[in-house]
Amino acid sequence: MKKLLSIVVLTIMFVVVALQPSAFAADIASGKGVFQGNCAACHIGGKNNINPAKTLQKSDLEKYGMFAAEKIIYQVTNGKNAMPAFGRRLKPQQIENVAAYVMAQAEGGWK
């Protein structure tokens, strides 16, 4: 009986832990808000008003080796060329959320 109870308790604990979102999981809805407040001036609708050849469309992100959350996080944090660095303005979680939003929008065609 004790063994059965231990198995049931361990199973319940596993299910509870497995179903919890990660503390570091990106929040796409929050990323959308941060994007609209900080990025949309240059990147509305996944476009690029400064360099039209380098949009946030999936094909362009792939073409330039940027279709990965880590790459987007790095660029948002540090900036590049005409893009300013947001690492001092935004918290790491906000940048992670923006990257998740950009990846989701690029995957969906920026609708």
TAPE-V82624 format. One record per pair of residues at least 12 apart in sequence whose C-alpha atoms are under 8 Angstrom apart, sorted by sequence separation. I is the first residue (numbers start at 0). J is the second residue. If there is no record, write none. Layout:
BEGIN
I | J
I | J
END
This chain:
BEGIN
42 | 54
42 | 55
76 | 94
75 | 94
72 | 94
72 | 95
72 | 98
68 | 95
71 | 98
69 | 98
68 | 98
68 | 99
49 | 81
68 | 102
67 | 102
66 | 102
57 | 102
55 | 101
57 | 105
56 | 105
57 | 106
55 | 105
57 | 108
56 | 108
56 | 109
45 | 101
45 | 104
33 | 93
45 | 105
30 | 93
33 | 96
34 | 97
29 | 93
30 | 94
33 | 97
45 | 109
30 | 95
31 | 96
44 | 109
30 | 96
31 | 97
34 | 100
44 | 110
25 | 92
29 | 96
30 | 97
28 | 96
29 | 97
30 | 98
23 | 92
27 | 96
30 | 99
31 | 100
25 | 95
26 | 96
27 | 97
30 | 100
25 | 96
27 | 99
28 | 100
26 | 99
27 | 100
25 | 99
26 | 100
27 | 103
END
